[in-house]
Amino acid sequence: MKTLIIEDEAAAVRRLSKLILEIDSSIEIVDDLDSIENSLDWLHSNPIPDLIFMDIHLADGASFEIFNHFEISKPIIFTTAYNEYAIQAFKVNTIDYLLKPIKKPELETAIKKYRKLAHSQTFDYKTLAREMNRDEYNKRFLIRFGQQIRVVEMRDCAYFYTQDKVTFLVTKKGKRYPIDYSLEKIEEMTDPHSYFRINRQFIINIEAINEMYAYSKSRVKIDLNPSCELDTIVSTERSPHFKKWLVGEE
């Protein structure tokens, strides 16, 4: 049996490799990879191994992004230090899910489960990626201003906007902070059910909408709460999507 380890912590790779070989010395660990980029390069140029051990958090993002660029049909055992993903992980046909630090008996059970189920199950990892991404939305921002550091929860963010090439976060209480993220990055970090990019300058939380008004060219003008001195008008190209988003269809 050939297996691949996708894990960005060297110590975790060593421990997992040691435990795997203690359980079954005939298992061949073909390689270990530490990032999404390296994993995709490897997968595109090598035969897919029989089993993959995959950490959820890698050096360059969540490993579920791999499934958006490469179709993996072989079974995967997920590993992570975060138990928040467990419930969602078992909504699809995964082989197993191991919490770090990985314990030998649990790993042995997972390998036995692989041997029993590997040839009788299908694995829908694209569905898993969609499920996981719902929990991958950034839950808080670390704000630095001067010598102070402050944490702002995502649920407390009313809207984001750019002005003079600086991105600002505005909380529901009206506090404004400059942040080191582009709006493009914030779009990836926010839940699309709650946040919408209305134009090139603004991403808003649906809870921040105070009033809406019909505007020229089928656009919508929004009165935000907390208020904003800048015009907040949904662009022409985004207006149809915005209206669907309002009623949960987008």
C-alpha positions in Angstrom: 0.0 0.0 0.0 1.3 3.4 -1.0 0.5 6.5 1.0 1.1 10.2 0.8 1.4 12.7 3.7 0.3 16.3 3.2 1.3 18.1 6.4 3.2 21.4 7.0 4.7 20.6 10.4 7.9 18.6 10.2 7.5 17.1 13.7 4.0 15.9 12.8 5.3 14.3 9.6 8.0 12.4 11.5 5.5 11.3 14.2 2.9 10.2 11.7 5.5 8.4 9.5 6.9 6.5 12.6 3.4 5.4 13.8 2.4 4.3 10.3 5.4 2.0 9.9 5.0 0.7 13.5 1.5 -0.3 12.6 2.4 -1.9 9.2 6.0 -1.9 8.0 4.8 -2.8 4.5 3.2 0.6 3.9 5.2 2.7 1.6 5.2 6.5 2.3 5.9 7.8 -1.2 6.3 11.5 -0.2 5.4 14.3 2.3 4.2 17.7 1.1 3.8 20.9 3.1 1.5 23.2 1.0 -1.4 23.4 -1.4 1.0 24.5 -4.2 3.4 21.6 -3.7 0.6 19.1 -3.4 -1.0 20.2 -6.6 2.3 20.0 -8.4 2.9 16.5 -7.1 -0.5 15.2 -7.8 -0.4 16.4 -11.4 2.9 14.6 -12.0 2.6 11.4 -10.0 0.3 8.4 -9.7 -2.3 8.9 -7.0 -1.3 6.7 -3.9 -3.7 4.3 -2.3 -4.3 6.5 0.8 -3.6 10.1 1.7 -3.1 11.6 5.1 -4.0 15.3 4.8 -3.8 18.0 7.4 -6.6 20.6 7.1 -4.4 23.7 7.8 -1.4 24.0 5.5 1.2 26.7 5.1 -0.6 28.4 2.3 -4.2 27.8 3.3 -6.9 25.2 3.9 -6.1 21.9 2.2 -9.7 21.7 0.9 -8.6 24.2 -1.8 -6.8 21.2 -3.4 -10.1 19.7 -4.3 -11.1 22.8 -6.3 -8.1 22.1 -8.7 -7.6 18.4 -8.7 -10.1 15.5 -8.5 -9.0 12.9 -5.9 -10.8 9.6 -6.0 -8.7 7.8 -3.5 -9.5 7.8 0.3 -8.2 10.4 2.6 -7.7 10.4 6.4 -7.8 14.0 7.6 -5.7 15.2 10.5 -5.9 18.5 12.4 -5.5 20.1 15.8 -8.9 21.7 15.4 -12.0 19.6 16.3 -14.4 22.2 14.9 -14.4 20.4 11.6 -15.3 17.0 12.8 -19.1 17.1 12.4 -18.9 18.5 8.9 -16.2 16.1 7.9 -18.4 13.1 8.5 -21.2 14.5 6.4 -19.4 13.0 3.4 -17.7 9.6 2.8 -14.4 10.2 4.5 -12.4 7.3 5.8 -11.6 8.9 9.1 -10.7 12.1 11.0 -7.8 12.2 13.5 -7.1 14.9 16.0 -3.5 15.9 16.8 -1.5 14.7 18.6 -2.4 11.5 16.8 -2.6 8.4 19.0 -1.4 5.1 17.7 -4.6 3.1 18.6 -6.7 5.7 16.7 -4.4 5.6 13.7 -4.5 1.9 13.7 -8.3 1.9 13.7 -8.3 4.4 10.8 -6.0 2.2 8.7 -8.1 -0.9 9.4 -11.2 1.2 8.4 -9.4 2.1 5.2 -8.7 -1.5 4.4 -12.3 -2.4 5.0 -14.0 0.5 3.2 -11.6 1.7 0.5 -12.9 -0.5 -2.3 -16.6 -0.2 -1.4 -17.0 3.6 -1.1 -17.0 6.6 -3.3 -15.4 9.8 -2.0 -17.0 13.2 -2.8 -14.3 15.6 -1.7 -15.7 18.5 -3.6 -18.8 18.4 -1.4 -16.5 18.2 1.6 -14.6 21.3 0.4 -17.8 23.2 0.2 -18.9 22.1 3.6 -15.5 22.9 5.1 -15.3 26.3 3.5 -18.4 27.4 5.4 -16.4 27.0 8.6 -13.2 28.3 7.1 -14.5 31.9 6.9 -12.3 34.0 9.0 -13.8 34.3 12.5 -11.8 37.3 13.6 -9.4 40.0 12.5 -6.2 41.0 14.4 -6.0 44.8 14.2 -2.7 46.7 14.9 -2.7 50.4 15.3 0.2 52.1 16.9 1.4 50.0 19.8 -2.1 48.5 20.3 -3.4 45.2 19.2 -7.1 44.5 19.1 -9.2 41.5 18.0 -12.4 42.1 16.0 -14.8 39.2 15.6 -16.2 38.7 12.1 -19.7 38.8 13.5 -19.0 42.4 14.7 -18.0 43.7 11.2 -20.6 45.9 9.5 -18.8 46.5 6.3 -15.4 46.9 4.6 -14.3 49.5 2.1 -11.2 51.0 0.4 -10.2 54.6 0.3 -6.9 56.1 -1.0 -5.6 52.5 -1.4 -6.2 51.7 2.2 -8.8 49.0 3.3 -10.9 49.8 6.3 -13.1 47.6 8.6 -16.1 49.3 10.2 -17.7 47.5 13.2 -21.4 47.5 14.0 -20.6 50.0 16.8 -19.1 52.4 14.3 -15.4 51.8 15.1 -13.2 52.1 12.0 -9.8 50.3 11.7 -7.3 50.0 8.8 -6.6 46.4 7.9 -3.9 44.7 5.8 -6.3 42.9 3.5 -7.5 43.7 0.0 -11.2 43.4 -0.7 -10.5 40.5 -2.9 -9.0 38.6 0.1 -11.9 39.7 2.3 -14.3 38.2 -0.2 -12.6 34.8 0.4 -12.7 35.2 4.1 -16.3 36.2 4.6 -19.5 34.1 4.5 -21.2 34.9 1.2 -24.6 34.4 2.8 -23.9 37.4 5.1 -21.5 39.6 3.1 -21.8 40.9 -0.4 -19.4 43.0 -2.5 -21.7 45.7 -3.9 -19.0 47.5 -6.0 -15.3 47.8 -6.3 -15.1 49.8 -3.1 -17.4 48.1 -0.6 -18.3 44.7 1.0 -21.3 45.0 3.3 -22.9 42.8 5.9 -26.6 42.3 5.3 -27.3 43.3 8.9 -25.7 46.7 8.1 -28.4 47.6 5.6 -30.6 50.3 7.1 -32.5 51.5 4.0 -32.4 50.8 0.3 -33.5 53.1 -2.6 -34.0 52.6 -6.3 -31.3 54.4 -8.2 -30.6 55.2 -11.8 -29.7 52.4 -14.3 -31.5 49.8 -12.1 -29.0 50.3 -9.4 -29.6 50.3 -5.6 -28.5 53.0 -3.2 -27.9 51.7 0.3 -28.1 53.6 3.6 -25.7 51.8 5.9 -25.8 51.5 9.7 -23.3 52.7 11.0 -23.5 55.5 8.5 -20.8 56.1 5.9 -19.8 59.4 4.4 -19.1 57.7 1.0 -21.8 56.8 -1.5 -22.8 53.1 -1.2 -24.4 52.3 -4.5 -24.6 48.8 -5.9 -22.9 48.7 -9.3 -24.9 48.0 -12.4 -23.3 44.7 -13.1 -23.7 43.5 -9.5 -27.3 44.7 -9.0 -29.0 41.6 -10.3 -26.8 39.4 -8.1 -27.4 41.7 -5.1 -31.2 41.4 -5.4 -30.9 37.6 -5.5 -28.5 37.7 -2.5 -31.0 39.7 -0.5 -33.5 36.9 -0.7 -31.0 34.1 -0.3 -30.9 32.9 -3.9 -27.3 34.0 -4.7 
